[in-house]
Amino acid sequence: MAEKIVQLAPMLGLIDAPFMNAIAEVGGFDEIFAPYMLADERSMPKPQVLARRFSGISKSVNLVPQLLSNNADAFVAIANILNDLGYPKVNWNMGCPIKFVVSKNRGAALLRDLENLERLLDSAIGRLKPKLSVKIRIGFSSPDEFPAIIEVFNKFKLNELIVHARTAEQQYGGEPYRQAFIESAGNSLNPIVYNGDIACAADANISLPNLKGYMIGRGAIANPYIGLQIKGLSTDNAPTFRQFATEITHWYCARNNLNRLKELWKYFAKALDKPDEIFAKLQKINNSEKFCETVESLF
């Protein structure tokens, strides 16, 4: 059986250049997905603007750009520019459940109208230069929608279909519908990637003949070694957690971005003793220098 790949999820507002660079040094992630950018025909970025968007990301990062769009022409135009810039694979975000995204008929909203979804894919795929990855939810309102969604995607050849096993209406809460995923994902003619509450290597235990791998978001922030652990690889040569967490902390402290740090430390604290006590202590700090000093003292 081929080794399953491990992908880092594109968590907007949490996973960006400093985190990507740091976790690439740890290893274990085959691909790192960039937080989405909008592909809209009314605001088409120039190639040099797209190139600068990823300028802070290390060359060691195997980056997959992600586009949010409900317009096939705009998606194709930007995806093809990205391909020419050296990104041979792009991801179409059809799973974002955030209300302001859904209200614009983007992200997971596309799963509400499967006829329109099919038209979009049919219009785009034949014109794409890069390989196409698509990220979806198991349904918009119910996991019962998943079989019909699979049928639509079976009409097209994708590099992979990444399925977050929650519905859009669940947002990021509640339990993922893991069993419903297992029951229907095997019918996909495209390789499948599972996403949803993988917090440790033991959670990556799905057995399907067409399962390509796993995408991990919050679990990777709390445990940056999870990719190595899923693959059964040693963490001995990886940076220590202290090195990993303090590198990112100092980067944001230097830019006085305490809001981002506090969001990250909600997860980082889980790797240490008394995480709730640590997080409560850090939440009260409103000075970057003091925040860095406090983090250093934790180790």
Secondary structure as UniProt FT lines:
FT   STRAND          5..8
FT   TURN            12..14
FT   HELIX           17..26
FT   STRAND          31..33
FT   STRAND          37..38
FT   TURN            41..42
FT   HELIX           47..53
FT   TURN            54..56
FT   TURN            59..60
FT   STRAND          63..64
FT   STRAND          66..68
FT   HELIX           72..84
FT   TURN            85..86
FT   STRAND          89..94
FT   HELIX           99..102
FT   TURN            103..105
FT   HELIX           107..112
FT   HELIX           114..125
FT   TURN            126..127
FT   STRAND          131..139
FT   HELIX           143..145
FT   HELIX           146..153
FT   TURN            154..155
FT   STRAND          160..167
FT   HELIX           168..170
FT   TURN            171..172
FT   HELIX           178..185
FT   TURN            186..187
FT   STRAND          192..195
FT   HELIX           201..203
FT   TURN            209..210
FT   STRAND          211..216
FT   HELIX           218..222
FT   TURN            224..225
FT   HELIX           226..230
FT   TURN            231..232
FT   TURN            236..237
FT   HELIX           241..254
FT   TURN            255..256
FT   HELIX           258..268
FT   HELIX           269..271
FT   HELIX           275..283
FT   HELIX           288..298
//
